[in-house]
Amino acid sequence: MPPLHPGGPRGLAHERIAANQDRTCDVPACGLRRQGIGRYCHRHDDAANRTGHPLGKNLRPSLLVPYADRVRAFMERHQDHPGIRAGIAWCADLIESGSMGRRPRGKRMAALYLRWHLGRMKAHRIDPGEVLVRTAAMFLWREFSPRSFADDRHWQHQLARMVLRLGSTRRGDTGAMQAPRYNVSTRDLLATRLVGALGPLCIRIAREVMRDLERKPEPAPLDKPVEGSGAPFADHHDDTSATTRKGTNKNG
């Protein structure tokens, strides 16, 4: 067992913070000093907490719409598939596990935060099928455009945000979406559960949809040529030249 620090845990933390201030941010070409005992400066640390990556951005739900439409149409055609039915049932159990009560406080209460957010979805009667649609749509998005995400962790955090935003409410008469901020541990926990339970099914759905997109449609039958297409055309250039020569001879 390592010896205890003379100043206790707080003294050890202050010592690590002091040692870390001389180091620069891990993001290439940043050059700013690190914040606290982390690897990044204040700006990149904040971005990592908000998006899952120091250089990442939170993606708008509207960007997910075309992928969700494709997945929804695929699921409607295969609604009797045992995997899809089991996936929807799992999503229903996930929403049912939520409970709306007093919002928890504290940074290390991921399970309680997640239960509270799921309670919002339960109160708004979110369709469990939409949870599966958004999850599979995120897999399809990554399959179709992997460069949209900085890395796997960025993708996982965006997956959790897209699902949690189903519990957002409308604000007043403006119709703007009112979405609470989801902390890092809550997003990590939800993404882990979604990928673990629904990942294999969503990967198959995404790849099947990709095959449908890549499959070339059969060419439409050609119409018969219109009558007279093969008739010769009169050479107007020769007639014009002959007329010009006649006019020249008369003038001469």
C-alpha positions as a printed NumPy array, in Angstrom:
array([[   0.   ,    0.   ,    0.   ],
       [   1.558,    3.376,   -0.99 ],
       [   2.299,    5.795,    1.837],
       [  -0.301,    8.464,    2.516],
       [   0.393,   12.032,    1.474],
       [   1.296,   14.298,    4.44 ],
       [  -1.416,   16.765,    3.431],
       [  -4.056,   14.085,    2.936],
       [  -6.147,   13.647,   -0.232],
       [  -6.601,   17.394,   -0.594],
       [  -2.864,   18.033,   -0.328],
       [  -2.186,   15.336,   -2.913],
       [  -4.714,   16.909,   -5.279],
       [  -3.128,   20.359,   -4.896],
       [   0.285,   18.868,   -5.596],
       [  -0.943,   17.178,   -8.774],
       [  -2.646,   20.339,   -9.939],
       [   0.54 ,   22.364,   -9.395],
       [   2.59 ,   19.801,  -11.321],
       [   0.054,   19.701,  -14.158],
       [   0.002,   23.475,  -14.692],
       [   3.405,   23.373,  -16.359],
       [   2.159,   20.984,  -19.026],
       [   0.354,   21.989,  -22.196],
       [  -2.967,   20.748,  -23.499],
       [  -2.936,   17.371,  -25.249],
       [  -4.755,   18.772,  -28.286],
       [  -2.186,   19.322,  -31.062],
       [  -1.28 ,   22.954,  -31.787],
       [  -3.176,   24.22 ,  -28.736],
       [  -0.318,   25.343,  -26.493],
       [  -2.5  ,   26.396,  -23.549],
       [  -1.881,   25.118,  -20.057],
       [  -3.858,   22.228,  -18.697],
       [  -6.744,   22.686,  -16.334],
       [  -6.723,   20.946,  -12.943],
       [  -5.378,   17.408,  -13.164],
       [  -6.843,   16.747,  -16.615],
       [  -5.202,   16.446,  -20.011],
       [  -6.777,   19.49 ,  -21.641],
       [  -6.97 ,   23.233,  -21.248],
       [ -10.168,   24.892,  -20.061],
       [ -11.663,   25.29 ,  -23.553],
       [ -10.97 ,   21.758,  -24.76 ],
       [ -11.913,   20.227,  -21.416],
       [ -15.284,   21.953,  -21.628],
       [ -15.769,   20.689,  -25.205],
       [ -14.917,   17.135,  -24.124],
       [ -17.484,   17.335,  -21.317],
       [ -20.189,   18.722,  -23.613],
       [ -19.635,   16.56 ,  -26.689],
       [ -17.472,   13.589,  -25.725],
       [ -14.38 ,   14.854,  -27.584],
       [ -12.16 ,   17.943,  -27.13 ],
       [ -12.601,   18.856,  -30.806],
       [ -16.143,   17.543,  -31.178],
       [ -19.44 ,   19.355,  -31.641],
       [ -22.952,   18.476,  -30.565],
       [ -24.866,   17.453,  -33.669],
       [ -28.361,   18.771,  -34.333],
       [ -31.206,   16.234,  -34.195],
       [ -32.386,   17.497,  -37.595],
       [ -29.271,   15.926,  -39.149],
       [ -30.467,   12.514,  -37.952],
       [ -33.858,   12.791,  -39.694],
       [ -32.937,   11.266,  -43.111],
       [ -31.249,    8.295,  -41.441],
       [ -34.151,    7.826,  -39.034],
       [ -36.634,    7.883,  -41.939],
       [ -34.722,    5.107,  -43.698],
       [ -34.54 ,    2.998,  -40.531],
       [ -38.21 ,    3.569,  -39.715],
       [ -39.277,    2.441,  -43.194],
       [ -37.062,   -0.647,  -42.903],
       [ -38.491,   -1.526,  -39.49 ],
       [ -42.062,   -1.151,  -40.781],
       [ -41.311,   -3.645,  -43.552],
       [ -39.805,   -6.083,  -41.029],
       [ -41.998,   -5.389,  -38.018],
       [ -42.473,   -9.114,  -37.346],
       [ -38.732,   -9.788,  -37.152],
       [ -37.977,  -11.331,  -33.719],
       [ -34.952,   -9.094,  -33.186],
       [ -36.897,   -5.902,  -33.88 ],
       [ -39.731,   -7.006,  -31.624],
       [ -37.281,   -7.871,  -28.843],
       [ -35.463,   -4.553,  -29.322],
       [ -38.681,   -2.57 ,  -28.96 ],
       [ -39.577,   -4.567,  -25.847],
       [ -36.151,   -3.799,  -24.338],
       [ -36.63 ,   -0.086,  -25.061],
       [ -40.054,   -0.233,  -23.398],
       [ -38.475,   -1.737,  -20.26 ],
       [ -35.784,    0.941,  -20.356],
       [ -38.343,    3.757,  -20.407],
       [ -40.469,    2.027,  -17.782],
       [ -37.472,    1.971,  -15.405],
       [ -37.521,    5.785,  -15.274],
       [ -39.055,    7.709,  -12.411],
       [ -39.911,   11.385,  -12.277],
       [ -39.128,   12.841,   -8.891],
       [ -36.844,   15.44 ,   -7.512],
       [ -33.939,   15.97 ,   -9.835],
       [ -30.803,   14.411,   -8.322],
       [ -27.8  ,   16.534,   -7.429],
       [ -24.159,   15.625,   -7.638],
       [ -21.69 ,   14.657,  -10.335],
       [ -21.332,   10.966,   -9.484],
       [ -24.954,    9.89 ,   -9.61 ],
       [ -25.202,    8.675,  -13.202],
       [ -27.782,    5.973,  -12.478],
       [ -30.101,    8.392,  -10.664],
       [ -29.716,   11.05 ,  -13.374],
       [ -30.471,    8.487,  -16.073],
       [ -33.543,    7.272,  -14.204],
       [ -34.751,   10.872,  -13.951],
       [ -34.287,   11.518,  -17.678],
       [ -36.006,    8.243,  -18.522],
       [ -38.823,    9.378,  -16.254],
       [ -39.285,   12.423,  -18.486],
       [ -39.593,   10.131,  -21.493],
       [ -42.076,    7.984,  -19.578],
       [ -44.149,   11.027,  -18.603],
       [ -44.269,   12.19 ,  -22.241],
       [ -45.276,    8.691,  -23.382],
       [ -42.399,    8.297,  -25.808],
       [ -42.874,    5.412,  -28.222],
       [ -40.264,    2.699,  -27.441],
       [ -39.959,    2.075,  -31.155],
       [ -38.584,    5.607,  -31.595],
       [ -35.768,    4.805,  -29.163],
       [ -34.8  ,    1.86 ,  -31.352],
       [ -35.192,    3.975,  -34.504],
       [ -32.85 ,    6.688,  -33.222],
       [ -30.321,    4.165,  -31.987],
       [ -30.246,    2.301,  -35.299],
       [ -30.195,    5.624,  -37.178],
       [ -27.03 ,    6.606,  -35.326],
       [ -25.427,    3.326,  -36.382],
       [ -26.53 ,    4.003,  -39.969],
       [ -25.127,    7.538,  -39.812],
       [ -21.753,    6.224,  -38.676],
       [ -21.854,    3.523,  -41.371],
       [ -22.7  ,    6.052,  -44.086],
       [ -20.494,    8.948,  -42.934],
       [ -17.904,    7.881,  -40.328],
       [ -16.05 ,   11.2  ,  -40.599],
       [ -19.004,   12.985,  -39.032],
       [ -17.698,   11.788,  -35.655],
       [ -14.324,   12.532,  -34.094],
       [ -14.011,    9.072,  -32.535],
       [ -16.079,    6.295,  -30.959],
       [ -16.59 ,    8.177,  -27.7  ],
       [ -17.863,   11.238,  -29.553],
       [ -20.314,    9.012,  -31.435],
       [ -21.478,    7.333,  -28.22 ],
       [ -22.158,   10.661,  -26.527],
       [ -24.099,   11.89 ,  -29.554],
       [ -26.081,    8.632,  -29.508],
       [ -27.038,    9.207,  -25.878],
       [ -28.   ,   12.848,  -26.587],
       [ -30.215,   11.89 ,  -29.539],
       [ -32.104,    9.36 ,  -27.429],
       [ -32.387,   11.557,  -24.339],
       [ -33.734,   14.455,  -26.396],
       [ -36.868,   12.413,  -26.977],
       [ -37.812,   13.54 ,  -23.471],
       [ -37.453,   17.228,  -24.327],
       [ -40.469,   19.485,  -23.922],
       [ -41.779,   22.517,  -25.789],
       [ -41.107,   25.875,  -24.143],
       [ -44.04 ,   28.297,  -23.97 ],
       [ -45.647,   29.613,  -27.122],
       [ -42.435,   29.788,  -29.128],
       [ -42.278,   26.037,  -29.651],
       [ -38.544,   25.913,  -28.912],
       [ -37.19 ,   22.657,  -27.537],
       [ -36.335,   22.702,  -23.839],
       [ -33.654,   20.071,  -23.267],
       [ -31.729,   19.794,  -19.993],
       [ -27.996,   19.391,  -20.098],
       [ -26.936,   15.771,  -19.77 ],
       [ -23.785,   15.222,  -17.738],
       [ -20.895,   13.083,  -18.908],
       [ -21.5  ,   10.101,  -16.634],
       [ -25.172,    9.882,  -17.644],
       [ -24.298,    9.871,  -21.344],
       [ -21.589,    7.273,  -20.783],
       [ -23.986,    5.001,  -18.888],
       [ -26.84 ,    5.242,  -21.387],
       [ -24.56 ,    4.756,  -24.398],
       [ -23.027,    1.668,  -22.778],
       [ -26.472,    0.177,  -22.2  ],
       [ -27.755,    0.991,  -25.684],
       [ -24.686,   -0.364,  -27.469],
       [ -24.558,   -3.48 ,  -25.307],
       [ -28.218,   -4.431,  -25.73 ],
       [ -29.115,   -3.034,  -29.16 ],
       [ -25.715,   -2.834,  -30.877],
       [ -25.733,   -6.182,  -32.744],
       [ -29.296,   -5.643,  -33.981],
       [ -28.676,   -2.023,  -35.021],
       [ -25.5  ,   -2.941,  -36.889],
       [ -27.468,   -5.463,  -38.943],
       [ -30.248,   -2.949,  -39.603],
       [ -27.74 ,   -0.287,  -40.676],
       [ -25.96 ,   -2.653,  -43.057],
       [ -29.21 ,   -3.89 ,  -44.579],
       [ -30.317,   -0.296,  -45.19 ],
       [ -26.92 ,    0.459,  -46.732],
       [ -27.345,   -2.498,  -49.094],
       [ -30.731,   -1.144,  -50.146],
       [ -29.166,    2.241,  -50.853],
       [ -26.309,    0.746,  -52.861],
       [ -28.537,   -1.589,  -54.879],
       [ -28.969,   -0.171,  -58.396],
       [ -32.59 ,    0.154,  -59.534],
       [ -33.669,   -1.824,  -62.599],
       [ -33.675,    0.29 ,  -65.758],
       [ -37.097,    1.396,  -66.928],
       [ -38.321,   -0.177,  -70.195],
       [ -37.596,    1.995,  -73.208],
       [ -40.445,    3.34 ,  -75.352],
       [ -40.623,    2.504,  -79.039],
       [ -39.046,    5.12 ,  -81.334],
       [ -41.493,    7.597,  -82.787],
       [ -42.462,    7.171,  -86.424],
       [ -40.292,    8.91 ,  -88.963],
       [ -37.141,    8.811,  -86.827],
       [ -35.199,    7.109,  -89.633],
       [ -36.248,    9.44 ,  -92.483],
       [ -33.339,   11.347,  -94.144],
       [ -32.971,   15.054,  -93.607],
       [ -32.69 ,   17.455,  -96.589],
       [ -29.26 ,   19.013,  -96.956],
       [ -30.145,   22.689,  -96.637],
       [ -26.492,   23.701,  -96.841],
       [ -26.198,   22.387, -100.433],
       [ -29.397,   24.162, -101.531],
       [ -28.165,   27.437, -100.069],
       [ -24.81 ,   27.072, -101.798],
       [ -26.473,   26.367, -105.163],
       [ -28.724,   29.405, -104.831],
       [ -25.732,   31.55 , -103.971],
       [ -23.844,   30.316, -107.054],
       [ -26.795,   31.101, -109.32 ],
       [ -27.048,   34.607, -107.96 ],
       [ -23.304,   35.139, -108.508],
       [ -23.509,   33.981, -112.137],
       [ -26.365,   36.386, -112.88 ],
       [ -24.477,   39.316, -111.416],
       [ -21.427,   38.411, -113.428]])
